[in-house]
Amino acid sequence: MCLIFLQKKVEWKGMSGRSDCAMVFGKVVHTDGSHYVGSLVRGVPHGHGRFVFKNGGNYVGDFVRGKKHGSGTLSYENGSVYIGAFHRGLKHGLGTMRFADAST
């Protein structure tokens, strides 16, 4: 298993020819304060992970090529939460939206 920590932007640091590092667990910190912790392929979120947005919201779930894709939980800064399916970065298919005021 390889471990990589990237700072400020997504970049691949010296591991590109190593077959044992095709998928790694790491942390990507963006200059705006948002960050990702989870599986990475060539420095891009791919697999399971958590992305924290600069506004305080976060997404925990599956990623494919850097986009929310599969099952996940999207928590908004206002307290609302969506649990369900994502496709190419967008809510898609079955899911439940629970608003901050407890309505659905």
Backbone hydrogen bonds in HBPLUS format (Angstrom, degrees):
<---DONOR---> <-ACCEPTOR-->    atom                        ^
c    i                          cat <-CA-CA->   ^        H-A-AA   ^      H-
h    n   atom  resd res      DA  || num        DHA   H-A  angle D-A-AA Bond
n    s   type  num  typ     dist DA aas  dist angle  dist       angle   num
A0006-LEU N   A0027-LYS O   2.88 MM  21  6.02 168.1  1.89 173.4 177.4     1
A0029-VAL N   A0006-LEU O   3.32 MM  23  6.50 145.2  2.45 128.6 137.9     2
A0009-LYS N   A0007-GLN O   2.81 MM   2  5.77 143.0  1.95  98.8  93.5     3
A0008-LYS N   A0029-VAL O   2.52 MM  21  5.10  97.0  2.19 129.8 152.9     4
A0018-ARG N   A0015-MET O   3.16 MM   3  5.67 170.0  2.17 126.0 128.8     5
A0021-CYS N   A0018-ARG O   3.06 MM   3  5.47 160.4  2.10 112.3 118.4     6
A0022-ALA N   A0019-SER O   3.42 MM   3  5.41 156.6  2.48 112.9 109.3     7
A0024-VAL N   A0040-LEU O   2.87 MM  16  5.24 161.7  1.91 151.2 157.1     8
A0040-LEU N   A0024-VAL O   2.69 MM  16  5.24 153.2  1.76 156.4 161.0     9
A0026-GLY N   A0038-GLY O   2.93 MM  12  5.63 163.5  1.96 150.6 152.6    10
A0038-GLY N   A0026-GLY O   3.00 MM  12  5.63 161.1  2.03 159.7 165.9    11
A0028-VAL N   A0036-TYR O   2.83 MM   8  5.13 156.6  1.88 145.4 153.4    12
A0036-TYR N   A0028-VAL O   2.86 MM   8  5.13 155.5  1.92 147.3 155.5    13
A0030-HIS N   A0034-SER O   2.90 MM   4  5.45 169.3  1.91 161.9 164.3    14
A0033-GLY N   A0030-HIS O   3.05 MM   3  5.56 165.1  2.07 119.0 122.5    15
A0035-HIS N   A0052-VAL O   3.03 MM  17  5.37 151.5  2.12 141.6 150.7    16
A0052-VAL N   A0035-HIS O   2.78 MM  17  5.37 166.2  1.80 165.8 169.9    17
A0037-VAL N   A0050-ARG O   2.89 MM  13  5.37 155.2  1.95 150.4 158.6    18
A0050-ARG N   A0037-VAL O   2.84 MM  13  5.37 157.2  1.89 149.6 157.0    19
A0039-SER N   A0048-HIS O   3.10 MM   9  5.85 167.5  2.11 152.5 154.0    20
A0046-HIS N   A0039-SER O   3.08 MM   7  5.63 165.7  2.10 127.1 130.9    21
A0041-VAL N   A0044-VAL O   2.86 MM   3  5.27 160.3  1.90 148.2 150.8    22
A0044-VAL N   A0041-VAL O   3.05 MM   3  5.27 162.6  2.08 111.1 116.8    23
A0066-GLY N   A0045-PRO O   2.76 MM  21  4.57 147.1  1.87 168.9 159.7    24
A0047-GLY N   A0063-PHE O   2.85 MM  16  5.11 164.9  1.88 132.1 135.5    25
A0063-PHE N   A0047-GLY O   2.67 MM  16  5.11 145.0  1.79 147.0 159.4    26
A0049-GLY N   A0061-GLY O   2.94 MM  12  5.71 156.4  2.00 156.1 162.6    27
A0061-GLY N   A0049-GLY O   3.02 MM  12  5.71 164.1  2.04 165.9 170.4    28
A0051-PHE N   A0059-TYR O   2.84 MM   8  5.23 158.7  1.88 153.2 159.8    29
A0059-TYR N   A0051-PHE O   2.86 MM   8  5.23 153.6  1.93 149.1 158.0    30
A0053-PHE N   A0057-GLY O   2.80 MM   4  5.29 153.2  1.88 143.8 152.2    31
A0056-GLY N   A0053-PHE O   3.05 MM   3  5.46 165.5  2.07 115.3 119.8    32
A0058-ASN N   A0075-SER O   2.88 MM  17  5.27 149.6  1.97 141.2 151.2    33
A0075-SER N   A0058-ASN O   2.77 MM  17  5.27 165.2  1.79 169.4 171.8    34
A0060-VAL N   A0073-THR O   2.95 MM  13  5.33 157.4  2.00 147.7 154.5    35
A0073-THR N   A0060-VAL O   2.85 MM  13  5.33 155.9  1.91 146.5 154.1    36
A0062-ASP N   A0071-SER O   3.05 MM   9  5.87 158.7  2.10 156.7 162.7    37
A0069-HIS N   A0062-ASP O   3.03 MM   7  5.61 170.5  2.04 129.2 132.1    38
A0064-VAL N   A0067-LYS O   2.90 MM   3  5.44 155.1  1.97 152.3 159.1    39
A0067-LYS N   A0064-VAL O   3.09 MM   3  5.44 167.1  2.11 116.1 120.2    40
A0089-GLY N   A0068-LYS O   2.70 MM  21  4.32 153.4  1.77 162.0 152.6    41
A0070-GLY N   A0086-PHE O   2.92 MM  16  5.11 168.8  1.93 127.5 129.6    42
A0086-PHE N   A0070-GLY O   2.70 MM  16  5.11 140.4  1.85 147.6 160.5    43
A0072-GLY N   A0084-GLY O   2.95 MM  12  5.73 149.3  2.04 157.0 166.9    44
A0084-GLY N   A0072-GLY O   3.03 MM  12  5.73 169.0  2.05 169.2 172.1    45
A0074-LEU N   A0082-TYR O   2.77 MM   8  5.10 162.7  1.80 156.7 161.2    46
A0082-TYR N   A0074-LEU O   2.85 MM   8  5.10 163.5  1.88 147.4 153.0    47
A0076-TYR N   A0080-SER O   2.82 MM   4  5.27 172.2  1.83 160.3 162.7    48
A0079-GLY N   A0076-TYR O   3.08 MM   3  5.52 166.7  2.10 117.5 120.6    49
A0081-VAL N   A0098-ARG O   2.77 MM  17  5.20 159.9  1.81 149.9 156.6    50
A0098-ARG N   A0081-VAL O   2.73 MM  17  5.20 174.8  1.74 163.7 165.4    51
A0083-ILE N   A0096-THR O   2.88 MM  13  5.32 159.8  1.92 152.1 157.7    52
A0096-THR N   A0083-ILE O   2.77 MM  13  5.32 158.0  1.82 148.2 154.3    53
A0085-ALA N   A0094-LEU O   2.94 MM   9  5.83 156.2  2.00 159.0 165.7    54
A0092-HIS N   A0085-ALA O   2.98 MM   7  5.47 171.6  1.99 128.2 128.7    55
A0087-HIS N   A0090-LEU O   2.80 MM   3  5.37 156.6  1.85 154.0 161.3    56
A0090-LEU N   A0087-HIS O   3.13 MM   3  5.37 168.9  2.14 114.5 117.7    57
A0099-PHE N   A0103-SER O   2.83 MM   4  5.40 156.6  1.88 160.9 166.4    58
A0102-ALA N   A0099-PHE O   2.81 MM   3  5.34 149.8  1.90 129.0 130.0    59
